[in-house]
Amino acid sequence: MNKLIFRFLVLLIGCSTLNATELVDIEKDDFHVILSSLLGVNKDRHSYIDSKSKSHANELMLFKELEEVYIQYIEPQDNGVYTEKQLKIIMLFSFYAVNKNSGAFNEYLATDLMPIFLDNQSTFLAHMRELPFLIPSVCDRLSAYFGFENKDQSGKEVFIEKIKLQMHAILTDKQARSCLIEFE
């Protein structure tokens, strides 16, 4: 558990400026929502009291809050470009989807991730090299694009052949193999 927390702290540093006091409150809240959901803490942010006066976490409100953050980061900037932070947050959502076995986010990313990756391949791969613990989940969600909602799976081999050289140019050999395994 300590390693997981350490990795998220490293990710936060990578996603934000080094001076955390300069972050706007909204960004702090976004990171708090994602990390709280990943770690399963702070569920009392949204709760309700049942007829027996017992407090319960409102899982639907917690999900909706997380979904709002996802929607905010999945859309490109006005100029159609994704920022470094957006790409890292999207990658973190891949980690969340796979590790929390979230059906909703697994489905969202099976559709949303591939177009973003294709438009930002070099940057995406550079971030994967920088944050290697995200590689298996990101590649898992990229692989899920093929065959999702009856999409033709034959494009997977073409995609792998096209991206393989770029992967080996940017990622370490071990990282590239770790990603490519997810496409098997």
C-alpha positions in Angstrom: 0.0 0.0 0.0 2.9 2.4 0.8 4.3 1.8 -2.7 1.0 2.7 -4.2 0.7 5.9 -2.2 4.3 6.8 -3.2 3.5 6.3 -6.9 0.5 8.5 -6.7 2.5 11.2 -5.0 5.0 11.0 -7.8 2.2 11.2 -10.3 0.8 14.3 -8.6 4.2 16.0 -8.9 4.3 15.1 -12.5 0.8 16.3 -13.1 1.2 19.6 -11.4 3.6 22.4 -10.8 6.3 21.7 -8.3 5.0 24.5 -6.0 1.7 23.0 -4.8 0.6 26.3 -3.3 0.2 27.7 -6.9 -2.4 25.1 -7.8 -5.9 26.4 -8.0 -8.5 24.9 -5.7 -10.3 23.2 -8.5 -7.2 21.3 -9.5 -6.6 20.3 -5.9 -10.2 19.1 -5.7 -9.8 17.1 -9.0 -6.6 15.3 -7.7 -8.4 14.7 -4.3 -11.4 13.2 -6.0 -9.3 10.8 -8.2 -6.9 9.7 -5.4 -9.7 9.4 -2.8 -11.6 7.1 -5.2 -8.5 5.1 -6.0 -7.6 4.6 -2.4 -11.2 4.2 -1.2 -10.9 7.0 1.4 -12.9 10.1 2.1 -16.2 8.5 1.2 -17.9 10.7 3.8 -17.7 13.6 1.3 -21.1 12.4 0.0 -23.2 10.5 2.5 -26.8 10.0 3.5 -28.5 9.0 6.7 -30.8 6.0 6.5 -34.1 5.5 8.4 -32.1 4.0 11.3 -30.0 7.1 11.6 -26.9 5.3 10.2 -24.6 7.2 7.8 -23.7 5.6 4.5 -21.5 6.6 1.6 -23.5 7.8 -1.4 -21.7 5.7 -4.0 -23.7 7.3 -6.8 -22.7 10.8 -5.9 -19.0 9.7 -5.4 -19.1 8.2 -8.9 -20.8 11.2 -10.5 -18.1 13.4 -8.9 -15.4 11.3 -10.4 -17.2 11.2 -13.7 -17.3 15.0 -13.8 -13.5 15.1 -13.4 -13.1 12.6 -16.2 -15.4 14.6 -18.6 -13.4 17.8 -17.7 -10.1 16.2 -18.7 -11.2 14.1 -21.7 -12.1 17.1 -23.8 -9.2 18.9 -25.5 -8.4 22.6 -25.1 -10.1 25.2 -27.3 -7.3 24.7 -29.9 -8.0 20.9 -30.0 -4.7 20.1 -28.2 -4.4 18.2 -24.9 -2.2 19.6 -22.2 0.5 17.5 -20.5 -1.7 17.5 -17.4 -4.7 16.3 -19.3 -2.8 13.4 -20.8 -1.5 12.3 -17.5 -4.9 12.5 -15.9 -6.4 10.5 -18.7 -3.6 7.9 -18.2 -4.4 7.9 -14.4 -8.0 7.2 -15.3 -6.8 4.2 -17.2 -5.0 3.0 -14.1 -8.2 3.7 -12.1 -10.4 1.8 -14.5 -8.3 -1.3 -14.7 -7.3 -1.5 -11.0 -10.7 -0.7 -9.6 -12.3 -2.9 -12.3 -14.7 0.0 -13.1 -17.0 -1.1 -15.8 -18.0 2.5 -16.6 -14.5 3.9 -16.9 -13.3 0.8 -18.7 -16.0 1.3 -21.3 -15.4 5.1 -21.6 -11.7 4.6 -22.2 -12.2 1.7 -24.6 -13.7 4.4 -26.9 -12.1 7.7 -25.8 -8.4 6.7 -25.3 -7.4 5.5 -28.8 -8.2 8.8 -30.7 -6.4 10.8 -28.0 -3.4 8.5 -28.2 -3.3 8.6 -32.0 -3.3 12.4 -32.0 -0.6 12.6 -29.3 1.5 9.5 -29.8 5.0 10.9 -29.0 3.9 12.9 -26.0 1.8 10.0 -24.7 4.7 7.5 -25.0 7.0 10.0 -23.3 4.6 10.2 -20.4 4.4 6.5 -20.3 8.2 6.3 -20.1 8.1 8.8 -17.3 5.3 7.0 -15.4 6.0 3.3 -16.2 3.5 2.0 -13.6 0.7 3.3 -15.8 1.9 1.4 -18.9 0.0 -1.9 -18.4 -3.3 -0.1 -17.7 -3.0 2.4 -20.5 -2.1 -0.3 -23.0 -4.9 -2.5 -21.7 -7.4 0.2 -22.5 -5.8 0.9 -25.9 -6.1 -2.8 -26.7 -9.8 -2.7 -25.5 -10.5 -0.3 -28.4 -10.3 -3.2 -30.8 -13.4 -5.4 -30.7 -15.2 -3.0 -28.3 -18.9 -2.6 -29.4 -18.3 -5.0 -32.3 -15.4 -3.0 -33.8 -13.3 -4.9 -36.3 -10.4 -6.5 -34.4 -8.3 -6.9 -37.5 -7.0 -3.3 -37.1 -5.2 -4.3 -33.9 -2.3 -6.0 -35.8 -1.9 -3.0 -38.1 -1.9 -0.7 -35.2 0.7 -2.7 -33.3 3.0 -2.8 -36.4 2.7 1.0 -36.9 3.3 1.8 -33.2 6.0 -0.8 -32.4 8.9 1.2 -33.8 7.8 4.4 -32.1 7.4 2.5 -28.8 10.9 1.1 -29.0 12.3 4.5 -29.9 10.7 6.2 -26.9 10.1 3.5 -24.3 12.7 1.2 -22.8 12.6 -2.3 -24.3 11.1 -3.6 -21.0 8.4 -0.9 -21.1 7.6 -1.6 -24.7 7.3 -5.3 -24.1 5.1 -4.5 -21.0 2.8 -2.5 -23.3 2.7 -5.0 -26.2 1.8 -7.9 -23.9 -1.5 -6.1 -23.2 -2.4 -6.5 -26.9 -2.1 -10.3 -26.9 
